[in-house]
């Protein structure tokens, strides 16, 4: 993989649907989604103008799950609402070991001497929720949850500085991509319910054919109002060490020794909603609390003040 200076245009229709000669969510999509994938080893290399990185995964498994993140009948792993013309699908990826390594490139803007960044984790999983339009299979919203158990990470101060520079070099490309998606997000969605067919029976729960209201309620319960990304670590032991003893530094010349810092985080979570508009409701957020109500009122006030200033100008 290689980072782009300018974001690419949207992918358009699903290649699975196009290869099957169809333009809407149908049998071909369901067959591919129902596959159980097992990969013994996979290596992903990422190249950027400032650094190059590699991700190595062992014992990777990918499969469909129900909305409660449990393996079950494939007919229960999707929720189709004909009234909305949308379908929800749920996936899970698990692995035994993950190894991440990043280092600066020769032509990057990094320091002449850098320390490669390395991270090795044990078991982990990614939970993916997708909401797509049935008429063209385009993704309307997505939810990505990155779940890790106990994690031990030893960092030197030079590695920490390098990690900050790597993140800074990626921020520009990520910002351009976010701006592109934000410009496409406000487009109105023309929902055309698909024609009734026997394939729709795949999405119905067992025990009869529920009416439209029950399907709508079940859809609303697991619907993604907007795209979001989440990271949850059960326990993180972070050790930051001073590696100045490995090079000639002013501290050693004055007889000062290096130090170390240990930080322990329990149930550390990061939630990112890249397309949330200022002043909009936050009740659908994963970790919503009443304290956000005050923050919401404060945000609405700032938005109204900004709009009034714009109108005067």
N, C-alpha and C positions, 0 to 999 in steps of 0.2 A: 504494500500500500504506500501511496505517496500523497502528501498534503498538497492541495491545490492553492495556487495564488488567488484565483478567483473561483467561487463556487460553481459547480456544474448545474445545468438545468435539471428540473425534476425528472424522475425516471419515467413518468407517464404510466401507461397501463401495465398490468402485471405480465411479465414474459411468459408465465405459465398459462395464463388465459389466452394470450395471443398464439402460443404454440398449439394449443388445443382447438384453435379456431373459434373461440368464444370471446365475448366482450364483457361479460359480467361474471360475478362470483358463482361458480358452478361446480360440477363434479371433479374437474381436474384440480382445482384448488383444494378441495376436500381430500382428495387422494394424497397429494403432496403433504398437506398438513398432518395427515394421519401417520406419516412415516416415523418410525423410531430409529434414530441415528446414533451409532456408536463409533467413535474414532479413538484409536489407541493413542495417537500423538498428532499434534498439529502445531505448526510454527507460523507465526505472523510477523512479518518484518515491516516496519514503518520508517519511511525516509522523509526527512524534513530539511529545510535549508539550514536549520540550526542544530539538529541532532538526528540520530537514528536510534530506533528502539526495536526490540523483539519481544514477542509474547509466545511462550511455550506452554501448551496445555497437554496433560496426560489424562487418559481415560475420560474423554469428553462424551457426554450423553445428552441428546436432545429429544424431547417427546412432548406430546400434547397432554394437558391437564384440564380439570374442570375449574370453575371459578374459585373453588376452595383450595386449589393447588394440590390436588390429589389425582393420581392416575385412575381413570375410570373408562367407561364406555366412550368411544370417540364421538358419539352423538351428543354427549353431555359436555364436550369441550368447546362448543361454539354456541353462541346465542344470536339468533337471527330475528330481527324485527321487521316484518314486511312493511309496516306503516312508515317507519323511518327510512327504510331502504338501506339499513346498516347491519353489520355483523360483527360480533365480538369473538375473538379467538384468544386462547391462553396457552403459552408455551413455557417450558422450563429447561434450562441448561445446567448440568452439574459436571464437576470435574474432581479429580483426586489431587492434582498438584498444578499450581500455576507459577511460572517463573517469568519475571519482568526484568528487563535490562535495558538501560538507555545510556547513551554516551554522545558527547558533542562531535559534530562533524568538523572536518579540517577547515572548511570555508565558512563556518558559522561565526557568530559574534561572541562566542564564549571565550573564557580566559584561556591562555595558552596551555595551562596545566589544569586538567579537570579529572575528577574521579568518577568512574562509571557508577551509575545508580542501579542497584540490584534489589529485588524483592522476591521472596519465595513464600508462597502460602500453601496451606493444605486444602482440605475440602472447602468448596464454596458452590454457590449456585446463582443463577440469574433467572428472574421471573419476568416474563414479557407478556404484556397485554396489548392487543392491537384492535383498533376500531376502523373498519373499512366500509366503503360504499359498495353495495352489491352490484351496482350497474357498471362500474369500471374497476373495482378492486383497489382503488386508490386509498391510501392510509389517511384517515381523518385525524386521529389522535393515537398516541401510544403511551405506554407506561412501562418503564424499565426499572427493576429493583435488583441491586447488586448486594447479595447477602454473604457475609463472611463470618466465620467463627473466631476462635482465638487467633490473634495475629501478633507475632513478635517481629519488630522491625528495628534494626540497628543502623543508625545514620551517623555519618561524620558531618562536621560543619561544612566541609567542601561539597559533600553530596547534597546537603540541604540547600546550599546556594545554587548548585547545578539544577536541582529539581525546580526551584523557583524560576530559573531562567528558561527551563524547558516549558513550563506552564505559560510563561510570558510569550514565548515564541508561538505557541499554539493559540493564544487568545485572539490574535488578529484574524486568523482563518476561521475560528469558531464564531467570532462576531460577525464576519461577513456572511457566513452560512445562516446565522440566526436572523440577520436582517433580510436575507432572501426569503426565509420561511415566513417571517412576519409580514412581508409584503404580499405573500400568497395566501396567508391565513384569512384575511377579511373577506375573501371572495365568497359570494353567496353560493350555497350548496343547493342545487336543484335535485330534490329527492323524488325519484320516480319508482314506486314500488314495482318489483319484478313480477312477471306473470306467474300465476300459480303453477306449480309443477310438482312432480313426485319427489324431486330432490329436496324440497323444503321439509319433508318429513324427517330428514336427518337431524335437523336442529331442534326438534320437539322433544321434550322430556317424556319418559315413559309414563304410562297410566292415562292414555287418552289424548285427545287433541285439545289443548287449552285454547281459550279464546284470546282475542287480541289484547284485552286489558291485562290479563295475567302475564302475557308475554312482555307487554310494555313495562309492567312493574318489575319483572325479573330482569329486564334489560336495564332499567334505571338503577337497580340495586348494584350492578357491577359495571356501570357505564363510566368511561373516562371523560370527564368534562373538558379536559385540556391535557396536552402532552406534559409529561413530567419524568424526572430521573431521580432515583433514590439510591443511597448507599447506607447500609446498616452493618456495623461491626459489633459483634457481641462483646469482645474485649480486645483492646489494643494496648500492647506494651511497647512504647516507643523509647528507644535509647539514643540520645544524641551525644556523640563523643567528639572531643577536640583532637584532631589529627595533626596539630601543629608540630608534634615531635618528629613527624616524618619529613619535615622540611625546615630549612633555616628560617626562623622567624624572630621578630623583635622580642617576643615574649620569652623565648629561650635565652636570648642574649642577656636579658635582665634577670635570669634565674627564676622565671615564673613557670609553673607546671600547667599542663592542660587540665581540663575538667570534663565532667560528664553530667548529663541530666537524664533522668528517667521520668517519663510521663505515662500514667495508666488511665485509659478511658474505658468506661463500661457503657454498653448500649449507646455507642456513638452513632448518630444518624445525620445525614445530609440530604436535604430535599430541595430540588431545583425545578422551578416552573418557568421555563424560558419565555413562554408566550402569554403570561398572565398580565392583564392590563391593570394599570394603577387604578385603585378605587373599586375593582370588582370584588365580589364576594369570595371568601376563602373557606366556606363551610365544607366544600368537597375535598379539601386538602387532607392528606394522610394523617398528620398529627395536629388536627385543628383543636384549638382550645378557646375558652372564653376570653383569654387575654388578647387574642387576635381581633376581637371586636373593637377594642380601643384603638388598635393599630389601623383597622379598616376605616374608622371614622376620621382618624388623623390623615390617612392617605386621601380620602374623598375631599377633605377640606383643602389639602394642598393642590389637588387636581382642579377643584373649582376656582381657587385663587389664580392658578396658572391660566386657566381658560379665560377668566375675566381680564387678565393682563393682555392676553393675546387679542381679545376682542377690542380692547382700547387701542392697541397698536394698529 
